[in-house]
């Protein structure tokens, strides 16, 4: 069993589609890693592959000593910037638009000087951010 499989058994495999990972850093603690390049390749494969323009999509660090709080376990900590972020942003924007359309909490925002044009601008900006993630 690889260090990554031990550390992240529930991380689903994402189908490789033109590269999902824009940049990442992971630290695996409590595992003996003999070939870091194989673990890095598996990490990227599980997350949908690296963006074609990104030769340094994954930076994995390894430490054989386990955490003191879990001496028998392998642990992984990950920071990830990937195209799937667009799905999250679009979901948040959809909920925000629905609440705005129903005028939920509108009186609080209006008291602070935020009218419909401020919300329209914010939704526009977030749509552009999501589109940029999808195009990356």
HELIX and SHEET records of a PDB file:
HELIX    1   1 UNK A    3  UNK A    7  1                                   5    
HELIX    2   2 UNK A   36  UNK A   46  1                                  11    
HELIX    3   3 UNK A   68  UNK A   70  5                                   3    
HELIX    4   4 UNK A   85  UNK A  101  1                                  17    
HELIX    5   5 UNK A  106  UNK A  111  1                                   6    
HELIX    6   6 UNK A  116  UNK A  135  1                                  20    
SHEET    1   A 3 UNK A  58  UNK A  63  0                                        
SHEET    2   A 3 UNK A  21  UNK A  29  1                                        
SHEET    3   A 3 UNK A  75  UNK A  82 -1                                        
END                                                                             
